[in-house]
Amino acid sequence: YKTVDGVCLDAFIYLPEGWKHGDMRGAVVFFHGGGWECGKAEWGHSHCRHFAQLGLVGVSFEYRLVTQHNATPLESVMDAKSALRWMRLHAAELGIDPQRIAALGFSAGSHLAASTALLERFDEPGENPDISSAANALILWSAPVYIDADGWFKQILAGKAPIDELNPTAHIRPALPPTILFQGIDDQVVPAWGTKIFAGKMKEAGNRCELHLYERQGHFFGEADRQDVMKKMDQFLESLGYFQSTK
């Protein structure tokens, strides 16, 4: 979907049964976790397959990483915004509705998902700014959306930009996409207090924002709560009309 600085970034596409060109299906794009440092798009396999089985188009995106590409979170954000723009550019080919693209991320990937809609800067130079790079809905799991106090993020950002410019909470405003968050109370990687602040400010600005907190869960959830998260994701997308007719 993108070649930049000699790096070819792939999109892994999961198509539902009965799919055809020209469909107007809802879509879910996935951004993997790994602290902006490591990880791979294949980690989105189970999520994308799940949504494809429900009739949506799922796409898991590679993005530039600290260890593999000598990148910073700034480049990761740029790639995520490029991914959403690529989806809209190829909507007919992908058989999707360009106004029903939800961004799902886990951990660092949820920061990228949120950044597509909240951060108005950091588009890749040369791309068409008239094509929106913002997701239409956000699904954020163990989400570092309040990063001003994140020492790791500051370290790997390496002064490429002021940290506040990449902090989703600092850019909350009215008319943002509907958002749902899942957060473990005992998360030692992404503290729950930051997620609570984000959700509170989203609601104060008049945005639809659901925060689901899980007792006795850390950064990674146990199987029972994972199943509950998937159920709530489906309900959220259903409430937004993502499972409507593809004709």
C-alpha positions in Angstrom: 0.0 0.0 0.0 3.0 2.3 0.4 6.7 2.5 -0.4 8.7 5.1 1.5 12.5 5.4 2.1 13.0 2.1 0.3 10.6 0.3 2.6 7.6 -1.6 1.0 4.7 -1.7 3.5 2.1 -4.4 2.9 -1.6 -4.6 3.5 -3.1 -8.1 4.3 -6.7 -8.2 3.1 -9.4 -10.5 4.4 -12.5 -10.8 2.2 -15.8 -12.2 3.3 -17.7 -15.0 1.6 -19.7 -13.7 -1.4 -17.5 -10.6 -1.7 -17.3 -8.9 -5.1 -15.9 -5.8 -6.6 -18.2 -2.8 -6.3 -19.7 -4.0 -3.0 -20.3 -1.3 -0.4 -19.3 -3.2 2.7 -18.2 -1.9 6.0 -14.4 -2.4 6.7 -12.1 -2.7 9.7 -8.5 -1.9 9.5 -6.1 -3.3 12.1 -2.9 -1.9 13.5 -0.8 -4.3 15.7 0.8 -3.5 19.0 4.5 -3.8 20.0 5.3 -0.4 21.5 6.0 1.2 18.1 9.2 -0.8 18.2 8.3 -4.3 16.9 5.5 -6.5 15.7 4.0 -7.6 12.5 0.7 -7.2 10.6 0.1 -11.0 10.8 -0.9 -10.4 14.4 -4.1 -9.0 13.1 -5.1 -12.4 11.5 -7.6 -13.5 14.0 -9.4 -10.1 14.3 -9.5 -9.6 10.5 -10.8 -13.1 9.9 -13.4 -12.6 12.6 -14.8 -9.5 10.9 -14.6 -11.1 7.4 -16.8 -14.0 8.7 -19.3 -11.3 9.7 -19.4 -9.9 6.2 -16.9 -7.0 6.5 -13.6 -6.5 4.8 -10.7 -6.7 7.2 -7.2 -5.3 6.4 -4.1 -5.5 8.6 -1.4 -3.0 7.9 2.3 -3.0 8.3 3.9 0.3 9.4 7.4 1.5 10.1 8.9 0.4 13.4 11.8 1.5 15.6 13.8 -1.8 15.4 13.1 -2.8 11.8 13.2 0.5 10.0 15.0 2.9 12.4 11.7 4.8 12.5 10.0 6.8 15.3 6.2 6.9 16.2 6.0 9.9 13.9 6.6 7.7 10.9 4.2 5.1 12.3 1.5 7.7 12.5 2.2 8.9 9.0 1.8 5.3 7.8 -1.4 4.8 9.6 -2.9 7.9 8.0 -1.6 6.6 4.6 -3.4 3.3 5.2 -6.8 5.0 5.7 -6.2 7.2 2.6 -5.3 4.1 0.6 -8.5 2.4 1.7 -10.6 5.2 0.3 -8.6 5.5 -2.9 -9.2 1.8 -3.5 -12.8 1.6 -2.1 -14.4 0.2 -5.2 -11.6 -2.3 -5.8 -11.9 -3.4 -2.1 -15.7 -3.5 -2.2 -16.1 -1.2 0.7 -18.0 1.9 1.7 -15.5 4.7 2.1 -17.6 6.2 4.8 -17.7 3.0 6.9 -14.1 2.3 7.8 -13.4 1.5 11.4 -9.8 1.6 12.8 -9.0 -1.1 15.4 -5.7 -1.1 17.3 -4.2 -2.9 20.2 -1.7 -1.1 22.5 0.6 1.1 20.3 -1.7 0.2 17.3 -4.6 1.8 19.1 -2.5 5.0 19.4 -2.1 4.9 15.6 -5.8 4.2 15.0 -6.8 7.1 17.2 -4.2 9.3 15.5 -5.8 8.9 12.1 -8.8 10.8 13.3 -7.5 13.1 16.1 -4.2 14.3 14.6 -4.7 16.7 11.8 -1.0 16.9 10.9 1.6 14.3 9.8 0.3 13.3 6.4 2.8 11.7 4.1 4.2 14.4 1.7 2.8 14.0 -1.8 -0.5 12.3 -0.8 -3.8 13.9 -1.7 -5.0 15.9 1.3 -8.5 16.0 -0.2 -8.9 12.3 0.5 -9.5 11.9 4.3 -7.1 9.8 6.3 -9.4 9.7 9.3 -11.2 6.5 10.4 -15.0 6.7 10.7 -15.0 4.8 14.0 -12.4 3.9 16.5 -11.9 0.7 18.4 -9.1 1.1 20.9 -7.8 -1.7 23.2 -5.2 -1.1 25.9 -4.8 2.2 24.3 -1.9 4.7 25.0 -4.0 7.7 24.2 -2.6 9.9 26.9 1.2 9.9 26.2 2.5 13.1 27.7 3.9 11.1 30.7 5.1 8.1 28.6 8.9 8.0 29.0 9.3 5.2 26.4 7.3 7.2 23.8 9.4 10.3 24.5 12.6 8.3 24.2 11.8 6.7 20.8 10.3 9.8 19.4 13.8 11.2 19.6 12.8 14.8 19.3 11.2 14.4 15.9 8.2 16.4 17.2 6.9 17.8 20.4 5.3 14.9 22.3 2.0 16.9 22.8 1.6 17.1 19.0 1.3 13.3 18.9 -0.9 13.0 22.1 -4.5 12.1 21.0 -5.9 13.5 24.3 -4.5 17.0 23.5 -6.4 17.1 20.2 -9.9 16.1 21.4 -12.6 18.4 19.8 -16.3 18.1 18.9 -17.4 15.9 15.9 -14.9 13.1 16.3 -15.7 9.6 15.2 -17.6 7.3 17.6 -15.1 5.5 19.8 -15.0 2.5 22.1 -12.2 1.6 24.4 -11.3 -1.5 26.4 -8.9 -1.2 29.3 -7.6 -3.4 32.1 -7.7 -1.8 35.5 -4.4 -3.5 36.4 -2.5 -2.5 33.2 1.0 -1.7 34.2 2.0 -0.8 30.6 -0.8 1.6 29.8 -2.2 3.0 33.0 -6.0 3.1 33.2 -6.1 6.7 34.5 -4.9 8.0 31.1 -7.6 6.1 29.3 -10.2 7.5 31.7 -9.0 11.1 31.1 -9.3 10.5 27.3 -12.8 9.1 27.6 -13.9 11.9 29.9 -12.7 14.6 27.6 -14.3 12.9 24.6 -17.6 12.9 26.3 -17.2 16.5 27.4 -16.6 17.5 23.8 -19.9 15.9 22.9 -18.5 12.8 21.2 -19.8 9.3 21.5 -17.3 7.4 23.6 -17.7 4.1 25.5 -15.1 3.0 28.0 -15.2 -0.6 29.2 -13.0 -1.3 32.2 -12.0 -4.8 33.2 -11.2 -5.8 36.8 -8.1 -8.0 37.4 -6.9 -7.5 33.8 -3.6 -6.1 32.8 -2.3 -5.2 29.3 -3.3 -8.5 27.9 -6.7 -10.0 28.7 -7.7 -13.5 29.7 -9.8 -15.6 27.3 -13.2 -14.9 28.9 -12.7 -11.1 28.8 -11.2 -11.3 25.3 -14.4 -12.9 24.2 -16.4 -10.2 25.9 -14.3 -7.5 24.1 -15.0 -9.1 20.7 -18.7 -9.3 21.5 -18.8 -5.6 22.4 -16.8 -4.7 19.3 -19.5 -6.4 17.2 -22.3 -4.6 19.0 -20.5 -1.3 18.6 -20.1 -1.8 14.8 -23.7 -3.1 14.5 -25.0 0.1 16.2 -23.2 2.1 13.5 -24.7 0.2 10.6 -21.5 -1.7 9.6 -23.4 -4.9 9.0 -26.1 -3.4 6.7 -26.7 -4.8 3.2 -23.8 -4.8 0.8 -25.9 -4.2 -2.3 
